[in-house]
């Protein structure tokens, strides 16, 4: 056999063998799985709630813009002079650009908030797991 792979015999066994990631007993595994499911559910709830909020914002914007588009078209069509029609069209375009820019900014802020709220439970659970690994590592060092 090579040096890196040796047959283990009872005489060679170290009585204080410590593994960094010991197997969970079924109770520990079920508890960790339930905890993970709880955090995943919180993350999903934040994501779906944020998506619903964003969808309502988009629908509201579309309704508002449709009404402004119709009103703007009516103003251009009913203008008495070409100067008035041009002014109405320029006003319409300026307001549309402002509305779209404002909506895009608002939607990006909502998306950032959704991402933060969705990732918060994941970050919290990750911190818990890392602390548990550190504790087990410290226990392994003291046991060795």
C-alpha positions as CSV (number, residue, x, y, z in Angstrom):
1,X,0.0,0.0,0.0
2,X,1.1,3.6,-0.5
3,X,2.0,5.8,2.4
4,X,-1.2,8.0,2.0
5,X,-3.5,4.9,2.2
6,X,-2.9,2.5,5.0
7,X,-5.0,-0.3,6.3
8,X,-6.6,0.6,9.6
9,X,-6.2,-1.9,12.4
10,X,-7.6,-1.7,15.9
11,X,-4.0,-1.2,17.2
12,X,-3.5,1.8,14.8
13,X,-6.8,3.5,15.8
14,X,-6.5,6.7,17.7
15,X,-8.8,6.6,20.7
16,X,-9.4,10.4,20.3
17,X,-10.3,10.6,16.6
18,X,-12.2,13.8,16.0
19,X,-13.8,14.7,12.7
20,X,-14.5,18.3,11.8
21,X,-18.0,17.5,10.6
22,X,-19.4,14.7,12.7
23,X,-22.5,12.9,11.4
24,X,-25.7,14.2,12.8
25,X,-27.9,11.9,14.7
26,X,-31.4,11.8,13.2
27,X,-32.8,14.3,15.7
28,X,-30.0,16.8,15.0
29,X,-30.5,16.3,11.2
30,X,-34.3,16.9,11.5
31,X,-33.8,19.9,13.7
32,X,-31.3,21.5,11.3
33,X,-33.5,20.7,8.3
34,X,-36.5,22.3,10.0
35,X,-34.5,25.4,10.9
36,X,-33.3,25.6,7.3
37,X,-36.8,25.3,6.0
38,X,-37.9,28.1,8.3
39,X,-35.3,30.4,7.0
40,X,-36.0,29.4,3.4
41,X,-39.7,30.1,3.9
42,X,-38.9,33.6,5.3
43,X,-36.7,34.3,2.3
44,X,-39.3,33.1,-0.1
45,X,-42.0,35.1,1.6
46,X,-39.9,38.3,1.3
47,X,-39.2,37.6,-2.3
48,X,-42.8,36.9,-3.3
49,X,-44.1,39.9,-1.2
50,X,-41.6,42.1,-2.9
51,X,-42.5,40.8,-6.4
52,X,-46.1,41.5,-5.7
53,X,-45.4,45.0,-4.6
54,X,-43.3,45.6,-7.7
55,X,-46.0,44.2,-9.9
56,X,-48.6,46.5,-8.4
57,X,-46.2,49.5,-8.9
58,X,-45.8,48.5,-12.6
59,X,-49.6,48.1,-13.1
60,X,-50.2,51.5,-11.4
61,X,-47.6,53.1,-13.6
62,X,-49.1,51.6,-16.7
63,X,-52.6,52.8,-15.8
64,X,-51.3,56.3,-15.1
65,X,-49.2,56.5,-18.3
66,X,-52.1,55.2,-20.4
67,X,-54.4,58.0,-19.1
68,X,-51.6,60.6,-19.7
69,X,-51.0,59.2,-23.2
70,X,-54.7,59.5,-24.1
71,X,-54.9,63.0,-22.7
72,X,-51.7,64.0,-24.5
73,X,-53.0,62.7,-27.8
74,X,-56.3,64.5,-27.3
75,X,-54.5,67.8,-26.6
76,X,-52.3,67.4,-29.8
77,X,-55.3,66.5,-31.9
78,X,-57.5,69.3,-30.7
79,X,-54.8,72.0,-30.9
80,X,-55.9,75.1,-32.9
81,X,-52.5,75.9,-34.3
82,X,-49.3,74.0,-35.2
83,X,-47.5,76.0,-32.5
84,X,-50.0,74.8,-29.9
85,X,-49.7,71.2,-31.2
86,X,-45.9,71.4,-31.0
87,X,-46.0,72.8,-27.5
88,X,-48.5,70.1,-26.3
89,X,-46.3,67.4,-27.9
90,X,-43.1,68.7,-26.3
91,X,-44.8,68.9,-22.9
92,X,-46.1,65.4,-23.3
93,X,-42.6,64.0,-24.2
94,X,-41.0,65.9,-21.3
95,X,-43.6,64.6,-18.8
96,X,-43.3,61.0,-20.2
97,X,-39.5,61.0,-19.8
98,X,-39.8,62.3,-16.2
99,X,-42.5,59.7,-15.4
100,X,-40.4,56.8,-16.9
101,X,-37.2,58.0,-15.1
102,X,-39.1,58.3,-11.8
103,X,-40.7,54.9,-12.2
104,X,-37.4,53.3,-13.1
105,X,-35.8,54.8,-10.0
106,X,-38.6,53.7,-7.8
107,X,-38.6,50.1,-9.2
108,X,-34.8,49.8,-8.7
109,X,-35.2,50.9,-5.1
110,X,-38.0,48.4,-4.6
111,X,-35.9,45.6,-6.2
112,X,-32.9,46.5,-4.0
113,X,-35.1,46.3,-0.9
114,X,-36.6,43.0,-2.0
115,X,-33.1,41.6,-2.5
116,X,-32.0,42.8,0.9
117,X,-35.2,41.4,2.6
118,X,-34.9,38.1,0.8
119,X,-31.2,37.6,1.6
120,X,-31.5,38.7,5.3
121,X,-32.8,35.3,6.5
122,X,-30.1,33.5,4.4
123,X,-27.4,35.7,5.9
124,X,-28.8,35.1,9.4
125,X,-28.9,31.3,9.0
126,X,-25.4,31.3,7.5
127,X,-24.1,33.2,10.5
128,X,-25.7,30.6,12.8
129,X,-24.2,27.7,10.8
130,X,-20.7,29.3,10.8
131,X,-20.9,29.9,14.6
132,X,-21.9,26.2,15.0
133,X,-18.9,25.2,12.9
134,X,-16.6,27.4,15.0
135,X,-18.0,25.9,18.2
136,X,-17.5,22.3,16.9
137,X,-14.0,23.2,15.8
138,X,-13.2,24.6,19.2
139,X,-14.6,21.4,20.8
140,X,-12.6,19.3,18.5
141,X,-9.4,21.2,19.4
142,X,-10.0,20.8,23.2
143,X,-10.9,17.1,22.7
144,X,-7.7,16.4,20.8
